[in-house]
Amino acid sequence: MLAAAVWRNVFKGDEEVDVRKVAMVVSYLRRTLKALEGVHDETVQMGEMVFGDPGKEAVLVRQRSQMMSLPFKDGKVC
């Protein structure tokens, strides 16, 4: 669902978009949200947040998921 929202809102629903770019944005958002879970409210309020480099997500996006090797039949992973 997040990827679909990113595709629609960031990439304007462009059917020619490189899906790796969508995946990079999604990965970056997830990593950043996870990091924010451990941050005190005062840190955010004081503007002391430092956000990482979204380009680092490219390494994760290029990795092959173990789930991709599982058989797929009738719309389900076997």
C-alpha positions as CSV (number, residue, x, y, z in Angstrom):
1,M,0.0,0.0,0.0
2,L,2.9,2.4,0.8
3,A,4.5,1.7,-2.6
4,A,1.2,2.4,-4.4
5,A,0.8,5.7,-2.5
6,V,4.4,6.7,-3.3
7,W,3.9,5.8,-6.9
8,R,0.7,7.9,-7.1
9,N,1.9,10.9,-5.1
10,V,5.6,11.1,-5.7
11,F,5.8,9.8,-9.2
12,K,2.4,11.0,-10.3
13,G,1.3,7.5,-11.3
14,D,3.8,7.5,-14.2
15,E,3.5,4.0,-15.7
16,E,7.0,4.3,-17.1
17,V,8.6,4.9,-13.7
18,D,11.6,2.7,-12.7
19,V,10.1,0.5,-9.9
20,R,13.5,0.5,-8.2
21,K,13.1,4.2,-7.6
22,V,9.7,3.6,-6.0
23,A,11.3,0.8,-3.9
24,M,14.1,3.2,-2.8
25,V,11.6,5.8,-1.6
26,V,9.6,3.1,0.2
27,S,12.7,1.7,1.8
28,Y,13.9,5.1,2.9
29,L,10.5,6.0,4.4
30,R,10.3,2.7,6.4
31,R,13.9,3.1,7.7
32,T,13.2,6.7,8.7
33,L,9.9,5.8,10.4
34,K,11.7,3.0,12.3
35,A,14.4,5.4,13.5
36,L,11.8,8.0,14.6
37,E,10.3,5.4,17.0
38,G,13.3,5.7,19.3
39,V,13.6,9.5,19.2
40,H,12.4,11.6,22.1
41,D,9.7,14.2,21.3
42,E,12.0,17.0,22.5
43,T,14.6,16.1,19.9
44,V,12.1,16.5,17.2
45,Q,10.7,19.7,18.7
46,M,14.1,21.2,18.9
47,G,14.8,20.4,15.2
48,E,17.8,18.2,16.1
49,M,16.9,15.5,13.7
50,V,19.3,14.3,11.1
51,F,17.9,12.3,8.3
52,G,20.0,9.8,6.3
53,D,20.9,9.6,2.7
54,P,18.1,8.1,0.6
55,G,20.7,6.9,-1.9
56,K,21.9,4.3,0.5
57,E,18.7,2.4,-0.1
58,A,19.9,1.4,-3.5
59,V,22.0,-1.4,-2.0
60,L,18.9,-2.9,-0.3
61,V,16.8,-2.6,-3.4
62,R,19.3,-4.5,-5.5
63,Q,19.4,-7.5,-3.1
64,R,17.3,-10.4,-4.2
65,S,14.6,-11.3,-1.7
66,Q,14.5,-15.0,-0.6
67,M,10.8,-14.9,-1.2
68,M,11.4,-14.5,-4.9
69,S,12.8,-18.0,-5.1
70,L,9.6,-19.6,-3.7
71,P,7.2,-21.2,-6.2
72,F,4.1,-19.2,-7.1
73,K,0.9,-20.9,-8.1
74,D,-2.7,-19.7,-8.4
75,G,-1.9,-16.3,-6.9
76,K,-0.2,-17.8,-3.8
77,V,3.3,-18.5,-2.7
78,C,3.7,-22.3,-2.2
